Amino acid sequence: MTATQINSTGTRLQGQDLVIENLAAGYGKVQVLWDVSLRVAPGEFVAMIGANGAGKTTTLRAVSGVVKPSAGRITLGGRDITRAAPSQIVGLGLGHVPEGRELFPLMTVRENLELGAAMRPEARAVQAQTLAHVYELFPRLSERAGQLAGTLSGGEQQMVAVGRALMGRPSVLVVDEPSLGLSPLMTQTVFGALRAVNEQGVTVLLVEQNVGLSLRLAHRAYVLENGQVVKEGSGTELLADPAVREAYLAL
Amino acid sequence: MSRAMDGGRAVVRRPDVPLRALLPLGLFFLLALVFPFLPLGERSEYLLQIAFFTLVAGVLALSWDILARSGQVSLAHAAFYGLGAYGFALLGKVMPWFLAMPAAALIAGLISLILGAVTMRLSGMYFAIATLAFTEVVRTIIQNLPEATAGGANGLLVPALLGGNARAQYFLAFGILLFTALVSLAIRRSRLHHAFAAIRQGEETARVLGVSVVKYKLLAFFISSFLAALGGVLYAGKTFFINPLETFSLANSIAPLTTSIFGGLYTTLGPILGATVLRVAEEILHNSIKNGYLVVYGLVLMLSILWLPRGLMGLLRRGKHGGDV
């Protein structure tokens, strides 16, 4: 699985940048995000870490258009998507791996994957190649292609969730808490796949509670606290930061 | 996988509907086509009438199933069936039947968009109750229209379809069911299939996958109601007398639901097969057990739902999973 292999089939994924400026959002009267600004360069791998309730998932949901921001601006590849509908945002190249995987349990693995490509004509046109690519990334899924997604293990389900997002041929992939409920070994597998996807050119924004692993994996990271970005830096910088070590790594 | 390696050319892969799976459906339509030419003996008129209403039941069930595929389990099917019947009765007076028929269906389809918009945020039981209430509202409105136009509670005479020629009417019903089946198959092969399946299983996830939930839910309503109304046209044109109580009866909303479940949800053949088996069974039971045939009918339904959770289609595709979900 190398980038050149993918180049030869002409299906190399092209990263775009994702910029969030002074984002505020919430649910009804409850404001969750107060002032979130972050920037993910094309092809970059950025992690967002923070405690439960810090607003990580809400930030991703705002990017996807599921939550409407009350202030601020989000751009994808230079285009303003702050008020766009989720379907338009997917059309512009965003892939979302939702928290808790959210597969369709009564559909087969393959049907779940196909669904990821169904809503983007350009993704549908190259669906077969992308499917082969996903199977290369997660060989386990090709063995399980005809099995109902609800019968898979947690790790396999996470693979399907990542694969389903990739089927839409995203230029930017946002991934919400992929390690949730996974064994350390399975977490490694899924994170390895995310790195591979990133190395193929896809921009990745990862939200994680497994702070140690995500800081080692990401080029840069942001620390979110109470709906605000309180720190940013390279993965190694933050790993060495005493405050981060104490708060998130319990060291 | 072999197709995936197709030299890197763009290959549009459609959801698999192998020809083999279409064989039983083709067989059904072939049988239905030759049915009127069979030597049916002296009871042929009666048998042809049962066959006609079996086709109508098939239209109703399959059109309901199309809506159910988008996760909208509706109890408003009688409303659109009835709107088709009444629309045809009224329009049939001022235009030829072949125009009145699609016009009535179009009106029902457009009215369904109102219901679809109102119930957009409802799901499960709340959705079902709202659709049930809608049927009552439509019935009440029709019943209270000026008697000179819509006949009020007493009902309305309808111009007989095709001059009352039973065989011609049968072939018209055959054509409508075939059309409904082709629409269903076209949906199966298009992106609608994926959009509906995603919405049904999780609206929120469907949205982040790029499905325009509002658009596809309304589209499901329109298609389903348009087809149901065609069924209503057939009913009205065949019985040439309709009244609000019977036309908008709850039974007309429940029957497509039970028929689809019995035959096999989210499939094209299932609801058609279900309609055929249930109509024939109902008729046989009705003729053999004069009193209480409905009790036996109900028992058959209950037991089959218990033992055949995937309906008759589960028998046809034993051991295979997921193919039609």
Boltz contact constraints between the chains, C-beta under 6 A:
constraints:
  - contact:
      token1: [A, 9]
      token2: [B, 8]
      max_distance: 6.0
  - contact:
      token1: [A, 10]
      token2: [B, 8]
      max_distance: 6.0
  - contact:
      token1: [A, 64]
      token2: [B, 208]
      max_distance: 6.0
  - contact:
      token1: [A, 66]
      token2: [B, 207]
      max_distance: 6.0
  - contact:
      token1: [A, 86]
      token2: [B, 207]
      max_distance: 6.0
  - contact:
      token1: [A, 86]
      token2: [B, 208]
      max_distance: 6.0
  - contact:
      token1: [A, 87]
      token2: [B, 210]
      max_distance: 6.0
  - contact:
      token1: [A, 87]
      token2: [B, 212]
      max_distance: 6.0
  - contact:
      token1: [A, 90]
      token2: [B, 210]
      max_distance: 6.0
  - contact:
      token1: [A, 96]
      token2: [B, 208]
      max_distance: 6.0
  - contact:
      token1: [A, 98]
      token2: [B, 208]
      max_distance: 6.0
  - contact:
      token1: [A, 102]
      token2: [B, 202]
      max_distance: 6.0
  - contact:
      token1: [A, 102]
      token2: [B, 205]
      max_distance: 6.0
  - contact:
      token1: [A, 104]
      token2: [B, 201]
      max_distance: 6.0
  - contact:
      token1: [A, 106]
      token2: [B, 325]
      max_distance: 6.0
  - contact:
      token1: [A, 107]
      token2: [B, 322]
      max_distance: 6.0
  - contact:
      token1: [A, 107]
      token2: [B, 325]
      max_distance: 6.0
  - contact:
      token1: [A, 108]
      token2: [B, 322]
      max_distance: 6.0
  - contact:
      token1: [A, 115]
      token2: [B, 194]
      max_distance: 6.0
  - contact:
      token1: [A, 115]
      token2: [B, 198]
      max_distance: 6.0
  - contact:
      token1: [A, 118]
      token2: [B, 191]
      max_distance: 6.0
  - contact:
      token1: [A, 118]
      token2: [B, 194]
      max_distance: 6.0
  - contact:
      token1: [A, 119]
      token2: [B, 210]
      max_distance: 6.0
  - contact:
      token1: [A, 119]
      token2: [B, 211]
      max_distance: 6.0
  - contact:
      token1: [A, 125]
      token2: [B, 10]
      max_distance: 6.0
  - contact:
      token1: [A, 125]
      token2: [B, 12]
      max_distance: 6.0
  - contact:
      token1: [A, 126]
      token2: [B, 10]
      max_distance: 6.0
  - contact:
      token1: [A, 127]
      token2: [B, 13]
      max_distance: 6.0
  - contact:
      token1: [A, 128]
      token2: [B, 3]
      max_distance: 6.0
  - contact:
      token1: [A, 128]
      token2: [B, 4]
      max_distance: 6.0
  - contact:
      token1: [A, 128]
      token2: [B, 11]
      max_distance: 6.0
  - contact:
      token1: [A, 128]
      token2: [B, 13]
      max_distance: 6.0
  - contact:
      token1: [A, 131]
      token2: [B, 4]
      max_distance: 6.0
  - contact:
      token1: [A, 132]
      token2: [B, 4]
      max_distance: 6.0
  - contact:
      token1: [A, 148]
      token2: [B, 321]
      max_distance: 6.0
  - contact:
      token1: [A, 148]
      token2: [B, 322]
      max_distance: 6.0
